[in-house]
């Protein structure tokens, strides 16, 4: 086994490797808290960049001005419901149905908020802001990094909020400069949900729930009109989710 020297102390190759790892670890720890949060939010930035730019481009194709796209993203901050609302610009739904569908599509955030409520924040305003900006990606990042304090949570949530809003604006502005029509971007939401469904089916913990959701949705769309089927299936899935969460907690 070779021998290296660190100063005047002989090191074996294994101990030299340990020393190198510790030096790298120390260097990583010298990052400022903000740079650490930027590195944590990098995957979300990449996802929002593509999805948000696609949404902004489609809003431009619908004739919505750039400020309308930005304002909608700032006020709604919900990629799924914003993509669904693109169809409502062409075929508007009654206000009650629109409100109900929007609530049901984003009902999962109720569970997110209940779980994150155990983290104390500095003020009521910061708590409300953290709930408003609690996206799927933010929730996942926080679950993977439970050591983050309240200030870091607020900064991370705000970064994700700005990523999405900026990406939608960028997509709209680029769309106004393009001289060609990009076809098929409307399918991005379907592809997103389908990939999420595949992840649920292939997971041993959620496969039964995912298959039950598929059966409920299929039956609803076979026997009911389109809007009624969507409403019934979403309500049924929400009730199923409540039951599953209650059973796991008990």
BELURFEN-V746068 format. One record per residue. SS is DSSP state (h for helix, s for strand, l for the rest). OMEGA is omega in radians with two decimals (* if undefined). D_LAST is the distance of its C-alpha to the last C-alpha in whole Angstrom. Layout:
ss->[SS SS]
omega->[OMEGA OMEGA]
d_last->[D_LAST D_LAST]
This chain:
ss->[l l s s s s l l s s s s h h h h h h h h h h h h h h h h h l l l h h h h h h h h h h h h h h h h h h h h h h h h h h h h h l l l l h h h h h h h h h h h l l h h h h h h h h h h h h l l l l h h h h h h h h h h h l l h h h h h h h h h l l l l l l l h h h h h h h h h l l l h h h h h h h h h l l l l l h h h h h h h h h h h h h h h h h h h h h h h h h h h h l l l l l l l h h h h h h h h h h h h h h h h h h l l l l h h h h h h h h h h h h h h h h h l l h h h h h h h h h h h h h h h h h h h h h h h h l]
omega->[-3.10 -3.14 3.07 -3.14 3.06 -2.97 3.10 -3.07 3.11 -3.14 2.96 -3.14 -3.14 -3.14 3.07 3.10 3.10 3.13 3.12 3.12 3.14 3.09 3.11 3.14 3.14 3.13 3.13 -3.10 -3.13 3.06 3.04 3.13 -3.12 3.11 3.07 3.12 3.07 3.12 3.09 -3.07 -3.09 3.11 3.10 3.10 -3.12 3.12 3.14 -3.11 -3.13 -3.08 -3.13 3.10 3.08 3.12 3.13 3.10 -3.13 3.07 3.09 3.12 3.11 3.12 3.11 3.12 -3.07 -3.12 3.08 3.09 -3.13 -3.12 3.13 3.13 -3.13 -3.07 -3.07 -3.12 3.10 -3.03 -3.08 -3.08 3.09 3.10 3.09 -3.11 3.07 3.12 -3.12 3.06 3.14 -3.14 -3.08 3.06 3.03 -3.04 -3.11 3.14 3.11 -3.14 -3.11 3.14 3.13 3.13 -3.08 3.13 -3.10 -3.09 3.13 -3.13 3.05 3.13 3.09 -3.09 3.13 -3.13 -3.11 -3.10 -3.13 3.13 -3.12 3.07 -2.94 -3.08 3.11 -3.14 3.11 3.09 3.10 3.12 -3.14 3.09 -3.12 -3.08 -3.11 3.11 3.08 -3.10 3.11 3.13 3.14 3.14 3.14 3.10 3.13 -3.14 -3.06 -3.11 -3.07 3.12 -3.03 3.13 3.13 3.12 -3.14 3.13 -3.14 3.13 3.14 3.08 3.12 3.12 -3.14 3.09 -3.08 -3.11 3.12 -3.14 3.12 3.10 3.13 3.11 3.12 -3.11 3.09 3.12 3.13 3.13 -3.09 3.12 3.13 3.11 3.08 -3.08 3.00 -3.12 3.12 -3.10 -3.03 -3.14 3.09 3.12 3.13 -3.12 3.13 3.10 3.09 3.11 3.11 3.10 3.13 -3.11 -3.11 3.09 -3.10 -3.09 -3.02 -3.06 -3.13 3.12 -3.14 3.13 3.07 3.08 3.11 3.14 3.13 -3.12 -3.12 -3.14 -3.13 -3.10 3.10 -3.02 -3.07 3.01 -2.98 -3.07 3.13 3.13 3.12 -3.13 -3.11 -3.12 3.13 3.10 3.13 3.12 3.09 3.09 3.09 3.12 3.09 -3.13 -3.13 3.13 3.13 -3.13 -3.14 -3.12 -3.13 *]
d_last->[56 57 58 57 58 56 59 60 57 57 54 53 52 48 48 50 47 45 47 47 43 43 46 44 41 43 44 41 40 43 42 41 38 39 40 37 35 37 37 33 34 36 34 33 37 38 35 36 40 40 38 39 43 42 41 44 46 45 45 49 49 48 51 48 50 49 48 46 44 43 42 40 38 38 37 34 33 31 33 31 32 35 36 35 37 40 41 40 44 45 44 42 40 39 38 35 34 34 32 29 30 30 26 25 26 25 21 20 21 19 16 18 19 16 15 19 19 18 22 24 28 31 31 30 32 31 27 28 30 28 25 28 29 26 26 25 27 27 23 23 26 24 21 24 25 23 26 28 29 29 32 32 29 31 34 32 31 34 36 33 34 38 38 37 39 42 42 42 45 46 46 47 50 51 51 53 56 55 58 56 53 50 48 45 43 41 39 38 35 34 35 32 29 30 30 27 26 27 25 22 24 25 22 20 16 17 20 19 17 21 23 21 22 26 26 25 27 30 30 30 33 35 35 35 37 36 35 33 31 30 29 27 26 24 23 21 20 18 17 15 14 12 11 10 9 6 5 5 4 0]
